[in-house]
Amino acid sequence: MISMTFCIPRRKYISRIRSVAFAILALWFFSIGLFYVLPTNYPNEFSKDSSQGSSDTAHIIQRIDSLFAELKVLKINNMEMKKILGNANPEGAAALAAASLAANAKDWSFGLNDVRSAGEPLEAYEKTRRSLEYDLKELWYNIRSRQGNLDENDLAQMQDVYRTLRSHLIKLRAADGYEAFREQETAELATLVQDRLHVLQNPKHCDTAKKLVCNLNKGCGFGCQVHHVCYCLVVAYATGRTLILESRGWRYNRQGWEQIFLPVSDTCTFSGTSKRDDFASGKTEDSRVVQLPIVDFLKPKPDYLPISIPADIADRLEKVHGEPHIWWVGQFMKFLLRLQPQFQNIIDSHVSKLGVSSPTVGIHVRRTDKIGTEASLHSLKEYMVHAEEYFSIMEKVHGQVKRRVFIASDEPSVIAEAMNSYPRPEWEILGDAKVAQSASMGQRYNGAGLVGILKDVFVLAECDFVVCTFSSQVCRLAYELIQAKHTDASERFVSLDDVYYYGGGNGLVQVATAPHKPRNDEEIELKVGDKIGVAGNHWNGMSKGTNQRTHRKGLYPSYKARNLIQRVSFPKVKWWLQAAAAD
């Protein structure tokens, strides 16, 4: 039962009542739409898979019904509060009702800049809102995966219902009165993390500061190496050591990291001694200088590695972000990837020349070294289907929008294919064939190759939405940077293969939120609270993983589990407080 206190300012009531009204309308439309378009009886030739799809859909509807019930409780509580206020102050209640009608009229006409701040949202409200979006996505994945068994008109209507409901959720968030809180809280958390990293990396006395030495030259590509540096900085943060990044002879630029990016420290750039203790020994707490190996050589892995988040900011972060662990990594990437002015000018000029503006969908198509080893080949159409979906939803929110797509690839022909297959005026395809050529295997490790990959990464990070393959380090890097640019960008992606993961870090774990009884030998049992080691999402309504209680590996409905936020108390010593006290 969700309760509300009587000391909340009256302006919150309008926004909360309005929020519930939006949600009720959306869910009512959803129920009616599914009633008319979902087949009630599948023909026999549809096979066992089709009946399972119907069962999956029913389970998801039950989940959304449960969420609806939670929102209904919020509505009842708000109605009771409104009645109490009306009895105490009839004139005030009348004014409140008039203001509510006026506010709703503005909301539906999208005068959203005039929405009053409702203060801080209830945690239950934020979780319910995100769960609705997640469950709707999983429902659509399930329906879409069985489109061959559905009448074309029925499928089109279901798709339109889905898009309409997604647009209602976007409107709900914009009009609920809580966006000002979300923006401010996210900005404060970002400032907190950036300030801590600045303190860590600029000790008052470098000669006596404890240091962690990291060598940039891990034997892999750009995205992998940047994630390696991020891992080094996370370990430095957790252990209270200033990171010393050794980058001379870097395969992308022989002069080192600092010629391209701002130094990771302004005041402490050398270890000061040739004596270094090995971090992997586990006996370095009192060592002044420690050498950090690549993450592959750490056994056991520290619990504070991504995808964990620090416990001291977890409550605040979980309220404002759907995937706190990705936001956390994004803040480290933001600190590390501050370009030198001349390279920042190159990127700014490139973005301007391309004509990137909102809304733009960024697509990253990897076609060379990954194919056949770490990733499967995906056609351009597979990416563009999701771009079309994004723009169709946005049009239900904002009216007609320009279908603008930026394409980054290591294969120049992909850009030409897109321009031919998706012509103007309906589509505007942005891309640079010269940059794509510089990403080829023969050129990527020279100066032009580095500039090219920087252009792709930073332009992708400027996009409103990305479609890519999370098996690619570059794709994940762009997605991480996007988190640092928006209040909550956790849903601004589609991956054609993997779920998000941090290479070498701690694995993704989900917790079951609903029970599941296996329907065939491929599925696993779930009880509420079971922890599941995630192997992947099949993007058809089902995920694969290992139930840590039963040790059984198999499939389970994606909507019946949620990512488990792994909170870890680190660092043990709050070194930023010590630095402040010393000043």
C-alpha positions, 0 to 999 in steps of 0.5 A: 500500500502506497501512502502519502503524507499531508505536508506535501504542497498542493501543486503536487496534487495536480501533477500526480492526479494528472499523471495517474489520469494519463496512465489510466487512459494509456492502459485503458487504450492498451486493454481495448486495443489488445482485445480487438487485435490479438487473435483469440484462437490460433490455427493448428498449424501455428505450432507450439511456438505460437501458443507459447507466444499467446501465453507470453502475451497473457503473462505480460498483460497480467504484469501490466494489470498489476502495475495498473493496480499500483497506479490506481492506489496512487489515484485513490490516495490523491483523491482522498487528499483532494477531498480533505483539502476541499472540506478544509478550504472550498474556495481553494479546492475550486481553484485547484480544480480549475488549475488542474483543467487548465494544466491538462489542456496545456499538457495535451497541447504540449506547452510543457515548459509551463508545467509546474514543478511537483517536487520529488516523485515517490520511488514507487511512481518512478519504478512503476513508470519505468516498468510500464515502458519496459514491459510494453517493449517486451510485449512488442518484442514478443508480438513482433517475433511472431509476426508471420503468424499474424494477419497483416492488418492485425499486426499493423494495428497492434504496432500502432497501439504499441506506439501510441502507448509509448508516446503516452509514457513520454507525455506522462514523464514530460507532464508529471511535474517531476522533470525539474527534480530529475534534471537537478538531481542528475546534475548534482550527482554528475557534479559530485562525481566529477568533483571527486575525480578531480580531487583524486587526480590532483592531489595537493602533494603529488610526491607523497600521494599514493599512485596507481600506474596503468599502461594504456597499450592493451592489445585491442582496438580503440573502444576496448582500450578506452574501457581499459583506461576506465577500468583503471580509473574505477580501481583508482577511485575505489582504492583512493590512488591517483591514476598515472596513465602511461601511454607513450607508444600508443598504437593510435598515437605514438606521442600518447594519450595527452596529445589527443585528450586532456591529461588525466591529472593536471598536477601529478603525471609521473609515478616518481619511482621505478619501484612498483608493487603488483596490484594483483598480489593483494598486498598493496594497501600500504604501497606508495606506487602500485602497478595495475594489470589488465583486468583479465589477470585479476583473480578474484575480481574486486566487487567494485568493478563495473557494473557495480555502483557505490552505495553512498550515491545509490539511493539518489541515483536509482531514483533518477536513472533506469540503469544506474551502473551505465550512468556511473560508467558514463561519468568516468568516460566523460572525465577521461574523454575530454578532448584537447582544444584542437581536436574538440574543434575538429569534432565540433566542425564535423558535427556542424558539417554533417548537420546533426540536430535533434531528432537524429538516430545514430546507427553503428554498423560493424562489418569487418573484424567482428563479423564471424568471430564476435558478432553476426552480420546484420543487414542495414534494414535490421537497423533501419526498422528500429529507426523507423519505430523511434520516429513513428513514436516521436511523431505521436508525441510531437507531430511530424518530425524529420527522419534524420539518421547518422550512420557510422561504419567501417564499410563505406558502402553502407552509407551509400546503400542507406542513401539509395534505399532511404532517399530524400525527402522522407529520409535524411541520411548523414554519414562520411564515406572518408571516415568509414574508409579510415576505419578499415583494417588497413587504416584504423591505426594511423592518425586519420583512423584515430580522428575518424573513430573519434568523429564516429563516437562523438557524433553517435553520442550527440544522437537522440537514440542509437541502434547498434550491436552491444558486442561492439566496444564502440557502440557501448562507448557511445551509449555510455557517453549519451548517459552523461548528456541526458537526465535518463538515457537508459532507454535511448538504444536498441541493440541487435545482439547483446545486452549491455555489459562491461568487458572484464567486469562483474556480470549482469544479474537479474532478480525474478519479480514474478514466478515462472513455471517452465513450459518446455525443456528449454525454460527454467523455473523462477520464484520471486527473488531468484537471482539469475546470471544473465547470458542475454536477451533474445529480443523476442520476449525471452531471455537466457540465464542461469538461476543461481538457486537451482543452477539450471540454465535456460530461457525465461520471460524477460518481463519477469525479471529486472536488473539487480543493482549491485551496490558496493560500499566503496571506497572504504576511505572517503579520501575526498573528505580527507582532502577537504579537511587538509585544505 
